Amino acid sequence: LHFLKKMPIFIFFQPAAASLILKCLISLSTVTLLGLILAFHYRYMQFFMKDNSLEDWRITLSSKKILWILLELVVCLIHPFPTGWGSNIEYSDGSVVCLRLSTMDIVLSIMMFLRLYQIHRVILLHSNFLVNASYRSIGSLNKVKLNFRFILKVLMDTSPGKVLLVIIICLWLLTSWTLSLCERKSQDKAGALAQAAYLVPITFLTIGYGDIVPVTVCGKMVCLFTGVMGVGCTALLVAVAANKLQLNKAQKYVLNFMHNIQYKKQVR
């Protein structure tokens, strides 16, 4: 009887009001994002026509450009749709254990991270290198493309500590949320957000106590990605620290001058 009392009963239901409202807001923001992407490409076509003295807008649209725009729209269109996917686990006494998301909702939620490719566009458009005409002229004369890769190198050269700190914090938050989402169906410790936020830095630093482990394939892939990124970020931190500990040109000059004085005294 005790076993029957604790037997879970799966009941498929329409999402709760809060979940439905949240999904509707996500859909609304997705439509807004698609409109902004189309507006961006429209403005880009206008600038391209003005810079190259073109009159026909169709010249700016090649087949490759159209495919890239369509691919971008498809990627940004992916999101959990406001439908009734999901299941609620209840015991026979009516107590609710947890609210489970469907596999489709989990997959679509994780695939929304593909929108992060927009970060490089935001950084590029808000940088002084693209706005300043003199910077662009110097770059074109020296055959240096002022793209996102160049700006990232500049940021790593000027303030590497801040850049790495932002990258590590963003990776920690994103992987923690993704891991908790992947492990939610397993009813394991890693399914809780707090436990996932603890497991991610342990895996990131390649410590691996083993007290909490992922169960699902998705969770294992997230932990594998976290470990690889942790090794890379650790190597970058060591390189930045070693670079900061090195003497600059003036300090090396003073040190060499002091050594020369000592050598002259020893010779005498």
Secondary structure, DSSP 4 states (H G I P E B T S, - for coil): -HHHHT--EEEE-PPPHHHHHHHHHHHHHHHHHHHHHHHHHHHHHHHHHHHTT---GGGG--HHHHHHHHHHHHHHH-S--SS---EEEE-TTS-EEEEEPPHHHHHHHHHGGGGGGHHHHHHHHTSHHHH-HHHHHHHHHTT---SHHHHHHHHHHH-HHHHHHHHHHHHHHHHHHHHHHHTTTTTSGGGSHHHHHHHHHHHHTT---SSS---SHHHHHHHHHHHHHHHHHHHHHHHHHHHHHS--HHHHHHHHHHHHHHHHHHH-
